[in-house]
Amino acid sequence: MHKTTKFAIAAALLVPAGLAAVLVAAPVRADRDGDDRGRPLELRRHDDGRAATPARLPVAEIAKRVEAAGYTDIRKIESDGRDTEVKARDAQGRYVEIKVDSATGEILGVEHD
């Protein structure tokens, strides 16, 4: 086999393998606009800087924590994965929307309807 042919075959085999190694080893970074969906879960952040976590509390546990905080008459529970919104009544009987951390059950904020 001719020297040039051997070199061409070797290059054809090694270049894709080298490129694959670089792509696998390259760290994944957030886009310029802050979108970090491509990052490993342990490196992701919520919009407010809290670390993302893989586990979410069950809806029943979130409801129990909201009730333990003094809210009653839970009407609706919705989750976007990061946070859970609960519609319930506060101690004065007004309907409020309660923002709860889906992973920890921590109440992050309350809005009056």
N, C-alpha and C positions, 0 to 999 in steps of 0.2 A: 504494500500500500504506500502511496506517495505521502511525503511529510505534510504537505498542505492539507490533504484529505484527513489525516489523523488529527491535525490541529482543528479542523472544522468540526469534526465529530465530537472531539473533546469539548470545544467551546459550546456546541449545541446542547450538550448534556450538562455542563457545569453552570452556564449562565442562568437557566431557569432555577436550578437548585440553589444557587447563591441568592437570587432575587427572593425566592420563597423564604430563605433563612432570614434575610433582612426584614421582610414584611412581618414575619412571626415575632422576631426579636424587638421590633420597633415599639416603643411605648405608645399607648393609645391616649390621646389628649382630647380635651374638650374643644369643640369648634370655637371659632372666634366669638360667636354669639352666646357662648356659655352652654350650649347643648352638649351634655356629657353622656348621652345614651349609649355611645360606643365604648365607654369606659367600663372596666370591671366594677361590679356592684359595690365592692368595699371602698371604691374611690369616688363614687358618685355623691353628689350633694343635692339637698333640696334647695329651692329658690332662696330660702332664708339662711342657708349655710349649714343646716343640720345634716349630719351624715345619713345617707340612705341605708336602709337595712332590709335584708331579704324577707324577714318574717313580719306578718301582720297579725294583730290580735283578732280573734273571732268577733263577729258583730255582737254576740251576746255579752262578751267581756267588755267591749266598748260601752254598751248600754249600761252594764252594771257600774262601770266607773263614772259615767255621767250621772246616774242616779245617786251614787255615793257622794257626788259633789253637790247634791241638793236639787237637781232638776227632776221634773216629773212629767208625766203624760207624753212620753216619747212618741212622736208621730212619724218620723222619717229618718232613715240612716242611709247615707250615700257615701261611697268611697271612690277616690280617684287613684287609689294605690298608695299614695304618700300620706294623705290626710283623709279624715272622715268628717263629714258634716252631719250633725244630728240636729233635728228640729224637735224642741221640747219646750216645756214651760219652766220659767224661773220661779223663785220663791214668791214673787209678787203676782204670779199667774199669767205673766206675759209670755207670748211665744218668742223664742229666741233661736238663733242658729249657732250651734256650738262647733267650733273647729277643734278636732281631736287628732293628735298624732297617731296614725294607724299602727305603729310599731310599739309605742310605749303606753298609749292610753292617756298621755298628758293632754290636758285641755290647753289649747294654744290661744284661743280667743272666743269672744262671744259677741254676736251682733243681735240687736233688737229688731224684730220685724216691724 
